[in-house]
């Protein structure tokens, strides 16, 4: 067995750092130059990596060249390429040069923020950037740090403990059957019985939005039965089909019955970004009164310096380019929607909102239609030339085309549609099925 080198080991070598970073940057740049050459959806089988990598960690250090070679040979084939312009499967997690730069700075500075003194810039920049975001979305001042927004977790927990004990088994939560499953997990996490989760049905007639009347009926029935309505979740841009709940009408009902009203807009909220005049927030002027300790705002003790990355992205892109980026995706989705609408074999299942298009190959038999579209989706994905996903709404199997890649252009949308038509023609010829 070899002996360890007597040289002093340094995990942060400023001399070698520049060369290592250049190698990684070149590697990433080459990846993006060639990203369209990879199958969009990974073609590997479960467990593939076990046969490619050693079952024990290396005892001695290895070169970055060797590591990057293994990334090329073993890791890249096992990736589904989310940044590919032919990726239409899920709502995107976009990458950008500004994001890469911000992430490098965030990791390079590597501070831990749990109290103001632990890293004042991390605390104050997060407050400022969140104000920027709030103003970009035209949120009321109560949501802004500069408007006395924000609240500490610990006092709220203490207050609950000092108040009269509440029978949590009587609390009720309301949402639609299109609401993200994360809400149901949250209900279980806080201890509210699953039977107290009211998953209200939606339909084609309401474009899968939550009906205010069905909500109010459910609330009235619960009150008569001795339950306590607690929480209402509306959604702007559901995952399955992009449905939008009537938040104004639902908000009036929430106020009438004193419900906590939450709007889930994790996907679609970015579309509300608008031009504003941003002025730096005047916060933390008096340290003893205005200091924010984020450890008191969350369950975890510390947090990464995430605001730095967002700050850099906003500054390097600007609000105008962020708006352009979002609107270009919406326009490309409109283009795809129009292509679908022109082909009599297909139908757009629900009206397009934002940049998600839900469609299917038509058939007069519902069961056969679902099977036909399953096969169509599988054929498209197995080609490696594009990747989409499905959803089931109103008992129908539909195909989701989520436009959102940073690199996407019109030609990618057009190529996707040609691929779909090609596979649909093969499928109809093979099965004898005819869209009607």
N, C-alpha and C positions, 0 to 999 in steps of 0.2 A: 504493500500500500504506500502510495507516495506521501510525502510530507507537505505540509502547508508552506507556502512561501513566507519568508521572514520579512518581506516588504510590508509596510503598513497599509492596511486596507482602508480605503475611503469610499464610502457610498455616495459622496457628493464631491466629485472631482471637477472643479471649475474648468480645468484645462481640457479634459476629455468631454465635458458637457456639450461644448459647441459642436464638435464633430459628431457626437451621438445624435444630437437634435437634428443636425443637417441630414444625417442618414435616414432618420425617421420621417422628416419632412419630405425628402425625396421619395421615400417609399409610399407615403400617403398620396403625394402628387401623381405618381405613376399609377396608383390604384384608381384614382378618379379618371385619369386619361383612358384607362382600359376598362372601366366599370361596365360598359355596354357589352363587353365580350364575355362576361360571366353569365351563367344561368341565373336568372333573378332569384328563383327559389332554390335553396340548397338541394342537391341531389343525393346527399349522403344518407346512410341508414343509421338508426340509433346504435350507439356504441362504437361508431367508426373510429373515434379518436383514441380509444383504448389500445388499438392495434398500431397506432402511429407514434405514440409518445411513450417514453419509459415509465415504468410503474413506480420509480423512486426519483426523488429530486436529485439533481447533480450535486456532488460533494464539493467540487471546486467550480469556480466561476467559468462562464462561457462567454464568448464574444457576442457582441450585438449582431455581427454579420450572421453568425450561426442561428441566433434567435429569429432574425428576420427571415432567414431561409425557411425555418420551420413554420413561420407564420404564412409564408407563401405556399408551402407544400401541404401543410396540415390544417391550418386555421381558415384560410380564405375559402377552400372548397366547402367548408362547413358553415359558411355564412349565407344567410338570406340577405341580399344586398338592398337594404332599406333606402339607400341614397341613389339607387339606379333610377334613371328616368322612365324605366319600364315597370316600376313598382307601383301598383295601384291597389294594394291589398288593405292596408290599415291607414288610419289617420297618421300623417307623417310626423317624424321627429327630424326636422330639417337641420342640415349642417351648413355651415358657412365658414369662410376664411376668418371672419371676425370672431365666430364662435370658437374656432380652433385657437386663435390667438388669446382669447379670453380664458380658455381652459388651461392653456400653458401658463399664463400668468397666475391663475388661481392655484394651480398645482405647484408652481415654482415658488411662490411666496409662502404657501402652505401654512396659513395661520388658522387658528381655531377660535371661533367666536362664541363665547357663552356669556360674557359680561363685557361692559363697555371698555374697561381697562385692559381686558385680554387682547383687544385689538380695536382701538377706537375707530379706525377707518372702516373696518368691516361692519361695525354697527351702524355708523352714520351713513355710509354709502348705501347700505341696504334700505334704510329709511328714505333716502333721497330717490333712489331708483324706483322703489315701490310707489312713491308719489308721482314720479314721471309716468309710470304705467297707469296709475289711477287717473291722471289727467288726460292721458292719451285715450282712455276709454270713457272720459267724461263722467267719472263716478262722482257722487256727492262728496262734499268736504269731510263728512263723517267717516269716510273710508281712508282718508289721508292722514299721515302723521302730522302734517302741518295743520290739520283740522281736528286735532285731538283724537284721531282714530287709533285703533290698536287696543289690545286688552291683555292683561296678564292672566295666565292660566291658574296660578296658585291661589290668588284671592278668590277666584270663582269657585275653586274646589273647596276652600275653607268655608265660604259662605254657604255652600250646599250642605256641608256637614253641620253647620250651626242652625240651619232652618229645620222646621218640622219635617220629620221623616216622610218621604214621598213613596207611595206604593207604585214602583216602577212597572209592575205587571199590568197596570191600568193605562199606561201611556201608549198612544197609537201614532204610527208613522204612515204617511200617504205618499204615493208615487204612482206612475203609470207603468204598464207592462213593458214600456220601452226604456225605462230608466236603467242606468248602468248598474251592474251587479254589485259594484263597490258599496252602494248605499245599503243593500241587504246585509253585506258583511259588517258594515258599521253598526247597523241596528243590533246585530248579534253581539258585537264587541262590547257595546255599552250595557248589555244585559236585558234589553227589551225583548220579550218573547217573540219568536218568529210568527206566531199566530196573530200578533198585533201589527204586522206589516201589511198594509192595505195596498195590494198591487192592482190598480184599477185598469180595466180593459180599455184598449183603444181599437180603432177600426179604420178601414179604408175611407169611410165616409167623413171622418174627421182628420184624414191624412195622418193618422197615428199620433195625434196630439191629445193631451189629457183634456177631457170634457169637464168644464167647470160645474155643470149640473150633476154629473156622476160623483164628483168630489164632494159637493155640498150634501148630496143624498147620503154618502158614506159617513160624513161627519155627523149629520143629524142622527143616523142610526146608531152610531157609536155612543153619542151623548145619551140617547135614550136607554142604551144598554149599560150605562154607568162607566163608560170609558172616558179617558181624558185625551182629546186630540192634542198632539204635541208638535209635530214636524211635518212640513210639506216640502217635497223636492220637485221642482219643475226643471225641465231640460230645454236648452236652446241648442239644437243640433245633436240628436240622439245618435249613438254609435251605429245602430242597425240600419237606419234609413234617413238620418238627418232631420227627423221631425222636430218641430218647434212648438212648444206648449204656449198657450195664450197667457203669458206671464202677468199682464195687467189685470185680467179678470181673476186669475188665480190669486194674485196679490190682494185683491179686495176681499176675497173669501178668507184668506189667511188673516187679514186684519180684523175681519168681523168675528172670527173665532179665536183670535189671539194665538195663532200658530207661528212657530218659528218657520220662516219662509226662506228656503235656499234655492238658488238657481245654479244648476250644473251647466256650465258652458265651457267645459275643458277643451272642446274642439272648436267651437264656433266663436268664442269670445274675441279672438284675434281680429275677426272681421269688423269689429266695432272701432278699431283703431282709427283715430281721426286727428286732423291737424289741430294743435293747441299751442298756446304760448306757455312755455315751461319756465318757471322761475324757481331758483333754488329755495328749498324749504328752510325756514329759520327755526331750527330745532337745536336742542342740546346747548342752548346759550348758557343756561345755569346748570352746571354738572350735577349739583346735589338734587335738583328738581326734575330735570329732563332726561337723565341718562336712561337708556334702554338696555336691559340685560335680557338677551334673548333666551337664556336658560329658564327664565320665568314665563316665557311665552309658549313653551313646548314641553313635551314629555322628555325628550332627549336633552342631555346637558349641553352639547355643543352643536355647531353647524359649520359647514364649509363656507368659504368666502364666495358664495354663488353670485352675489350682487355684482362682483367685479366683472364676471363674464357678461352678464346682462348689460351692464353699464357700457362695456366696450362695444357690444353688438349694436346697441341703440345709437351710440355716437358714430360708429363707422358706417352704419347703414342710413341713419336718419329716419324720421317718421315717414317722409315721402316715399323712400324706397321700400320700407316695410309695407306701406299701403299698396304700392305697385306690385310687390311680390304676392300678396294675398289676392289682389284683384286679377292678376294674370292667371292664377290657378282657377279662380272662379270662371274666367272667360274660357279657359281650356275645357273646363267641365261643361260649360254651355255648348262648346263645339262638339264634344263627345255626345251630349244629350241630343243635339240636332241630328247627328249621324244615326243614332239609334232610331229616332223618330221617323226618319226617312225610309227605313227598311220595314216593310209591312210584316215581316216575320217576327219582329221584336216589338216590345212595348216598354216604355218607361213606367215603372210600377207606381212610384210616388213622385210628386213634383220635385224637381231638383232644387235644393237649397244649398247655398255655399258651393263647395267643390266636390260633393258626393253625388254620384249618379247611380240609382238602383234600377236595374232593368232585368228582363228575362226573355227567353225565346218562347213565343206563344204556342199554346196548344189548348184545344177545347176540353181536354180531360185534365183535371187538376193534379191527379196522382202522376199521370204520364208527364205532365209539364214539369213537375218537380224533378223527376228522374232524368228527363231530357236536359234540364239545366244543370243538374249535378254532373252529368257526363260532359256537357259543354265546358263547364268551369274546370273540370279535371283535365280535359284535353288542352285547354289554354295554358294551365299552370305546368303541366307535364312537358310542354314544348320548351320550357326554359326561357322563352322569349318575352314573357310577361307574367305577372303574379297578381291575382285578384282574390277576394274572399266572398263569402256568401252570408246571408242572413235569412231567417224565417220570420216573416211578418204576416199576420192575418192568415196563417196556415200555408202561406206560399213560400217556396224556395226561390229566393231572388239573388242575383249577382250584384256585388257592390264594386263600383269603380271609384276609388278614392284618389282624386288628382291632388298631388301635393309635393312631388319631388322637387328639390332645388334645381336640378338639371333638366327638368322636363321642357320640351318644346312642342310645337304643333305636330311635327313629324312623328313624335312618339305616340300622341293620341291617335293620329291617323293610322300608324302602323298597328296599334292595338286593335283598332276597329277592323282593319283588314284581316288580322289574325282571328278575331272572333267570327267574322263572316266565313273565313276559310274553314274553321273547325265546325261551325254550324252547318255548312254545306256538306262536309264529310259525314257529320252525324245524321243528318236527314237522309242522305243517300244510304247510309249503313242500316239505319233502323226503319226507314220508310215513314218516319214521323214527319208531319208537315205542320209548321206553325200556322195557326188560324186565329 
